[in-house]
């Protein structure tokens, strides 16, 4: 189902020339327009800052400077972006003294379970100290939260599906339907 407004009606160019949303807090943080955000690392493509509602002692968000709505907006060409986001998150954890990455949890919320419509990687450590009140939000490989490894793996095989496609990728990601094309997997057509 296609929304009744153009998908890019709220996008503007930042002072760096990158696409950004006029009402997206993460775009404002990435462009340096939010003075309250505590940025811990940044480069030309990405910004990492502390989560304002940390679920664990170390909880950071890594966002691309370019406005990308969610992990459902990604395609195979974004695999390197996801990898770079994870690398930045791990680098921040190492700088904070977390050297064992098995205690960390890196992942993305999936629509409709996102609170900000801007792609962001949660970098949380130690996972064993996630607040019991927030634990449900960060359970890996659920409908709401996918690890960065799983997302990269999914992007390797991601295809766009038509409305009559019955593959699990379409059934679980109906928000992709707005920009859907015919599925390239013969077995999944009705």
C-alpha positions as CSV (number, residue, x, y, z in Angstrom):
1,X,0.0,0.0,0.0
2,X,1.5,3.3,-1.1
3,X,1.2,6.2,1.3
4,X,-0.8,9.2,0.1
5,X,2.1,11.6,0.4
6,X,5.5,11.5,-1.5
7,X,8.0,9.5,0.5
8,X,10.6,12.3,0.3
9,X,8.4,15.3,1.1
10,X,10.2,16.0,4.4
11,X,13.8,15.6,3.1
12,X,16.1,18.6,2.8
13,X,19.8,19.0,2.3
14,X,22.0,19.6,5.3
15,X,24.9,22.0,5.3
16,X,27.1,19.1,4.3
17,X,24.9,18.4,1.2
18,X,23.5,15.2,2.6
19,X,19.8,14.4,2.7
20,X,18.3,15.0,6.1
21,X,14.8,15.3,7.5
22,X,13.6,18.6,8.8
23,X,11.9,17.0,11.8
24,X,14.3,14.1,12.5
25,X,16.2,14.4,15.8
26,X,19.0,12.1,14.6
27,X,19.5,14.3,11.5
28,X,19.9,17.3,13.8
29,X,22.4,15.4,15.9
30,X,24.3,14.1,12.9
31,X,24.6,17.7,11.5
32,X,25.7,19.1,14.9
33,X,22.5,21.1,15.4
34,X,21.5,19.4,18.6
35,X,23.7,20.8,21.5
36,X,22.5,18.3,24.1
37,X,23.6,15.1,22.3
38,X,26.8,13.6,23.7
39,X,28.7,12.6,20.5
40,X,31.5,10.1,21.3
41,X,32.8,9.4,17.7
42,X,32.1,10.6,14.2
43,X,33.5,10.6,10.7
44,X,32.2,11.7,7.2
45,X,29.5,9.1,7.1
46,X,28.5,8.2,10.6
47,X,27.9,9.7,14.1
48,X,27.9,7.8,17.4
49,X,26.3,9.2,20.5
50,X,25.1,8.1,23.9
51,X,21.5,7.0,24.1
52,X,19.5,9.3,26.2
53,X,17.6,6.4,27.8
54,X,20.4,3.8,28.3
55,X,19.4,0.2,28.7
56,X,22.9,-0.8,30.1
57,X,26.0,0.9,31.4
58,X,27.2,1.4,27.8
59,X,24.4,2.2,25.3
60,X,25.3,4.1,22.1
61,X,23.6,4.8,18.9
62,X,25.4,4.8,15.5
63,X,23.6,6.7,12.8
64,X,24.4,7.5,9.2
65,X,24.5,11.2,8.4
66,X,22.3,10.6,5.4
67,X,18.7,10.2,6.4
68,X,17.7,6.5,5.9
69,X,14.3,5.7,7.5
70,X,15.0,2.1,8.8
71,X,16.6,-1.2,8.0
72,X,13.6,-1.9,5.7
73,X,14.9,0.9,3.5
74,X,18.2,-0.8,2.9
75,X,19.3,-2.9,0.0
76,X,22.4,-5.0,-1.0
77,X,24.4,-1.8,-1.7
78,X,24.1,-0.8,2.0
79,X,25.9,-3.9,3.3
80,X,29.2,-1.9,3.7
81,X,27.3,0.9,5.6
82,X,25.9,-1.6,8.1
83,X,29.4,-3.1,8.5
84,X,30.9,0.4,9.0
85,X,28.2,1.2,11.6
86,X,29.1,-2.0,13.5
87,X,32.8,-1.3,13.3
88,X,32.3,2.2,14.7
89,X,30.2,0.9,17.5
90,X,32.8,-1.8,18.5
91,X,35.5,0.8,18.3
92,X,33.6,3.0,20.8
93,X,33.2,0.0,23.1
94,X,36.9,-0.7,22.9
95,X,37.7,2.9,23.7
96,X,35.4,2.6,26.8
97,X,37.3,-0.5,28.0
98,X,35.0,-3.2,26.6
99,X,37.3,-5.6,24.7
100,X,35.2,-8.8,24.8
101,X,32.6,-8.2,22.0
102,X,30.7,-11.4,23.1
103,X,29.3,-9.3,26.0
104,X,28.0,-6.7,23.5
105,X,24.7,-6.6,21.7
106,X,24.6,-4.7,18.4
107,X,21.3,-4.5,16.5
108,X,18.5,-2.6,14.8
109,X,14.9,-2.2,15.7
110,X,12.5,-3.0,12.9
111,X,9.4,-1.1,12.0
112,X,6.9,-0.7,13.6
113,X,9.1,-1.0,16.7
114,X,11.3,2.0,16.0
115,X,11.0,5.2,18.1
116,X,12.9,7.4,15.6
117,X,12.5,7.1,11.9
118,X,16.2,7.2,11.1
119,X,18.4,4.1,10.8
120,X,20.3,3.6,14.0
121,X,22.4,0.8,15.4
122,X,22.1,0.1,19.1
123,X,25.4,-0.7,20.7
124,X,24.9,-2.1,24.2
125,X,27.3,-3.6,26.7
126,X,27.4,-5.6,28.7
127,X,24.2,-7.3,27.5
128,X,23.9,-9.1,30.8
129,X,23.3,-5.8,32.5
130,X,20.5,-4.6,30.3
131,X,17.8,-3.2,32.5
132,X,15.0,-5.8,33.2
133,X,12.5,-3.1,32.3
134,X,14.1,-2.7,28.8
135,X,15.3,-6.2,28.1
136,X,12.2,-7.1,26.0
137,X,13.2,-4.3,23.5
138,X,16.6,-5.9,22.8
139,X,16.0,-9.6,22.3
140,X,18.0,-10.7,19.3
141,X,16.3,-12.2,16.2
142,X,12.8,-11.2,17.1
143,X,10.3,-9.2,15.0
144,X,11.4,-6.1,16.8
145,X,15.2,-6.4,17.0
146,X,17.6,-7.9,14.5
147,X,21.4,-8.2,15.0
148,X,23.7,-6.4,12.6
149,X,25.1,-9.7,11.4
150,X,21.6,-11.0,10.6
151,X,20.8,-7.7,8.8
152,X,23.9,-8.0,6.6
153,X,23.1,-11.6,5.9
154,X,19.5,-10.6,4.9
155,X,20.7,-7.9,2.7
156,X,22.9,-10.4,0.8
157,X,19.7,-12.1,-0.4
158,X,17.1,-9.3,-0.1
159,X,14.7,-8.9,-3.0
160,X,11.7,-6.7,-3.5
161,X,8.4,-8.5,-3.6
162,X,5.1,-7.8,-5.2
163,X,1.8,-7.8,-3.3
164,X,1.1,-11.4,-4.3
165,X,4.5,-12.7,-3.1
166,X,4.3,-15.2,-0.3
167,X,7.9,-15.4,0.7
168,X,8.6,-14.7,4.4
169,X,10.7,-11.7,3.6
170,X,7.6,-9.9,2.2
171,X,5.2,-11.2,4.8
172,X,7.4,-9.9,7.6
173,X,8.3,-6.7,5.9
174,X,5.1,-5.3,4.5
175,X,6.4,-1.8,4.8
176,X,8.7,-2.5,1.9
177,X,5.6,-2.9,-0.3
178,X,5.5,0.8,-1.1
179,X,8.5,0.4,-3.3
180,X,8.1,-3.3,-4.2
181,X,8.9,-4.9,-7.5
182,X,8.4,-8.4,-8.7
183,X,10.0,-11.1,-6.5
184,X,12.9,-12.9,-8.2
185,X,12.3,-16.1,-6.4
186,X,10.0,-18.3,-8.5
187,X,8.9,-20.5,-5.6
188,X,7.4,-17.6,-3.7
189,X,4.9,-16.4,-6.3
190,X,1.2,-17.3,-5.8
